[in-house]
Amino acid sequence: MEQEIASQVVGLGGANDFGLLQLFLRADFVVKSVIVILLASSIFSWALIFEKYRLFKKINITSSQFENKFWKSKSAESFSKTLPSKSDDPITQIFISAMNEVMRTRSKSSAVQSARVERVLEISSDDQIKIIEKNFIYLATIGATAPFIGLFGTVWGIMNSFQSIAISRNTSLAIVAPGIAEALFATALGLLAAIPAVIAFNKFNSDAKRYSARIENFCKRFLSII
């Protein structure tokens, strides 16, 4: 008898444990799947955020250094010879592509040369912008869908709570509390994944537009000296 009472007390203590790990372990397969998806989305989102933060910080510095050196140089051709064939800086890569086309079209008329160089600048600029904006869609997707995935887990957890009431025929809060706690946990994780993703997407999208305008201004000024 004492052992039975002790086991009931232990079981009651476990049921009343509302730690995050215990909420996850007590949840059924569907709620667990929702939690895992949201946790994975949050981790992936933060990885993208740190990657893009480092990228924009780096290219803003390298592009400023390149432009300062370029506009102080005596000629574009002599300056191009001092650059490596490969560079991580987008504007440097655009300049190298354009100068390669200038050298190839030296024998052409100025109108033909300008048209071809302009075309190379457009293509190279588009390629660099695509690299910068790579994976933006994932941040937007996580920001848009994570709250609804969390809401699905919430609805499922509440359904389980009502089923517990129907099976036990007991409306005590102790019966429904675990299911409601799991449901709210899923909602919190959905918001935790979505809010940083939305903020980061808006910021990086704005940064990309500013950098795109910077590339466009450089291309226009470069064409004016060709």
Contacts in CASP RR format, 6 or more apart in sequence:
PFRMAT RR
TARGET T0000
AUTHOR 0000-0000-0000
METHOD contacts of the structure
MODEL  1
MEQEIASQVVGLGGANDFGLLQLFLRADFVVKSVIVILLASSIFSWALIF
EKYRLFKKINITSSQFENKFWKSKSAESFSKTLPSKSDDPITQIFISAMN
EVMRTRSKSSAVQSARVERVLEISSDDQIKIIEKNFIYLATIGATAPFIG
LFGTVWGIMNSFQSIAISRNTSLAIVAPGIAEALFATALGLLAAIPAVIA
FNKFNSDAKRYSARIENFCKRFLSII
14 22 0 8 1.000
15 174 0 8 1.000
15 178 0 8 1.000
16 174 0 8 1.000
18 177 0 8 1.000
18 178 0 8 1.000
18 181 0 8 1.000
20 185 0 8 1.000
23 178 0 8 1.000
23 181 0 8 1.000
23 182 0 8 1.000
23 185 0 8 1.000
24 32 0 8 1.000
24 35 0 8 1.000
24 185 0 8 1.000
26 178 0 8 1.000
26 182 0 8 1.000
27 35 0 8 1.000
27 157 0 8 1.000
27 179 0 8 1.000
27 182 0 8 1.000
28 156 0 8 1.000
28 160 0 8 1.000
30 153 0 8 1.000
30 156 0 8 1.000
31 153 0 8 1.000
31 156 0 8 1.000
31 157 0 8 1.000
31 160 0 8 1.000
31 182 0 8 1.000
31 183 0 8 1.000
31 186 0 8 1.000
34 149 0 8 1.000
34 150 0 8 1.000
34 152 0 8 1.000
34 153 0 8 1.000
34 156 0 8 1.000
34 186 0 8 1.000
34 189 0 8 1.000
35 185 0 8 1.000
35 186 0 8 1.000
35 189 0 8 1.000
37 149 0 8 1.000
38 146 0 8 1.000
38 149 0 8 1.000
38 150 0 8 1.000
38 186 0 8 1.000
38 189 0 8 1.000
38 190 0 8 1.000
38 192 0 8 1.000
38 193 0 8 1.000
39 189 0 8 1.000
39 193 0 8 1.000
41 142 0 8 1.000
41 146 0 8 1.000
41 149 0 8 1.000
41 193 0 8 1.000
41 197 0 8 1.000
42 142 0 8 1.000
42 146 0 8 1.000
42 189 0 8 1.000
42 192 0 8 1.000
42 193 0 8 1.000
42 196 0 8 1.000
44 138 0 8 1.000
44 142 0 8 1.000
45 138 0 8 1.000
45 139 0 8 1.000
45 142 0 8 1.000
45 143 0 8 1.000
45 193 0 8 1.000
45 196 0 8 1.000
45 197 0 8 1.000
45 200 0 8 1.000
46 196 0 8 1.000
48 135 0 8 1.000
48 138 0 8 1.000
48 139 0 8 1.000
48 200 0 8 1.000
49 139 0 8 1.000
49 196 0 8 1.000
49 197 0 8 1.000
49 200 0 8 1.000
51 135 0 8 1.000
52 135 0 8 1.000
52 200 0 8 1.000
52 204 0 8 1.000
55 132 0 8 1.000
56 204 0 8 1.000
56 207 0 8 1.000
56 211 0 8 1.000
58 88 0 8 1.000
59 88 0 8 1.000
59 89 0 8 1.000
59 90 0 8 1.000
59 132 0 8 1.000
59 211 0 8 1.000
60 211 0 8 1.000
62 87 0 8 1.000
62 88 0 8 1.000
62 89 0 8 1.000
62 92 0 8 1.000
63 89 0 8 1.000
63 90 0 8 1.000
63 91 0 8 1.000
63 92 0 8 1.000
63 211 0 8 1.000
63 214 0 8 1.000
66 89 0 8 1.000
66 91 0 8 1.000
66 92 0 8 1.000
66 95 0 8 1.000
67 91 0 8 1.000
67 218 0 8 1.000
69 79 0 8 1.000
70 76 0 8 1.000
70 79 0 8 1.000
70 95 0 8 1.000
73 79 0 8 1.000
76 95 0 8 1.000
76 99 0 8 1.000
76 102 0 8 1.000
76 222 0 8 1.000
76 225 0 8 1.000
77 99 0 8 1.000
77 102 0 8 1.000
77 103 0 8 1.000
80 95 0 8 1.000
80 96 0 8 1.000
80 99 0 8 1.000
83 92 0 8 1.000
83 95 0 8 1.000
83 96 0 8 1.000
85 96 0 8 1.000
87 93 0 8 1.000
87 96 0 8 1.000
90 128 0 8 1.000
90 129 0 8 1.000
90 131 0 8 1.000
90 132 0 8 1.000
90 211 0 8 1.000
90 215 0 8 1.000
91 128 0 8 1.000
91 214 0 8 1.000
91 215 0 8 1.000
91 218 0 8 1.000
93 124 0 8 1.000
93 128 0 8 1.000
94 121 0 8 1.000
94 124 0 8 1.000
94 125 0 8 1.000
94 128 0 8 1.000
94 215 0 8 1.000
94 218 0 8 1.000
94 219 0 8 1.000
95 218 0 8 1.000
95 222 0 8 1.000
97 120 0 8 1.000
97 121 0 8 1.000
97 123 0 8 1.000
97 124 0 8 1.000
98 117 0 8 1.000
98 120 0 8 1.000
98 121 0 8 1.000
98 124 0 8 1.000
98 219 0 8 1.000
98 222 0 8 1.000
100 120 0 8 1.000
101 116 0 8 1.000
101 117 0 8 1.000
101 120 0 8 1.000
102 113 0 8 1.000
102 117 0 8 1.000
102 226 0 8 1.000
105 112 0 8 1.000
105 113 0 8 1.000
105 116 0 8 1.000
105 117 0 8 1.000
106 113 0 8 1.000
108 116 0 8 1.000
113 226 0 8 1.000
114 223 0 8 1.000
114 226 0 8 1.000
117 223 0 8 1.000
117 226 0 8 1.000
118 223 0 8 1.000
121 219 0 8 1.000
121 222 0 8 1.000
121 223 0 8 1.000
122 219 0 8 1.000
125 212 0 8 1.000
125 215 0 8 1.000
125 216 0 8 1.000
125 219 0 8 1.000
128 215 0 8 1.000
129 208 0 8 1.000
129 211 0 8 1.000
129 212 0 8 1.000
129 215 0 8 1.000
132 208 0 8 1.000
132 211 0 8 1.000
133 208 0 8 1.000
136 201 0 8 1.000
136 204 0 8 1.000
136 205 0 8 1.000
136 208 0 8 1.000
139 197 0 8 1.000
139 198 0 8 1.000
139 200 0 8 1.000
139 201 0 8 1.000
139 204 0 8 1.000
140 197 0 8 1.000
140 201 0 8 1.000
142 193 0 8 1.000
142 194 0 8 1.000
142 197 0 8 1.000
143 193 0 8 1.000
143 194 0 8 1.000
143 195 0 8 1.000
143 197 0 8 1.000
143 198 0 8 1.000
143 201 0 8 1.000
144 194 0 8 1.000
145 194 0 8 1.000
146 190 0 8 1.000
146 191 0 8 1.000
146 193 0 8 1.000
146 194 0 8 1.000
146 197 0 8 1.000
147 190 0 8 1.000
147 191 0 8 1.000
147 194 0 8 1.000
149 190 0 8 1.000
150 186 0 8 1.000
150 187 0 8 1.000
150 189 0 8 1.000
150 190 0 8 1.000
151 186 0 8 1.000
151 187 0 8 1.000
152 186 0 8 1.000
153 183 0 8 1.000
153 186 0 8 1.000
153 187 0 8 1.000
154 183 0 8 1.000
154 184 0 8 1.000
154 186 0 8 1.000
154 187 0 8 1.000
155 183 0 8 1.000
156 183 0 8 1.000
156 186 0 8 1.000
157 179 0 8 1.000
157 180 0 8 1.000
157 182 0 8 1.000
157 183 0 8 1.000
157 186 0 8 1.000
158 179 0 8 1.000
158 180 0 8 1.000
158 183 0 8 1.000
160 179 0 8 1.000
160 182 0 8 1.000
161 175 0 8 1.000
161 176 0 8 1.000
161 178 0 8 1.000
161 179 0 8 1.000
161 180 0 8 1.000
161 183 0 8 1.000
162 176 0 8 1.000
164 175 0 8 1.000
164 176 0 8 1.000
164 179 0 8 1.000
165 171 0 8 1.000
165 175 0 8 1.000
165 176 0 8 1.000
168 175 0 8 1.000
END
